[in-house]
């Protein structure tokens, strides 16, 4: 993988992470989820994978 591809992937990851954090701040829950150990980078990676067409399992309760 070239340096430019790596740089563009990192830029995409940071842009998605910033959007997630901005939305959590808009909803005024950023501090609460941070206190619970929420990792916006992990969510950003899942969002990017889903946008690229990969199936991303949701680690929540099923059938509710």
Beta strands, then each sheet from edge to edge (+ up, - down):
end
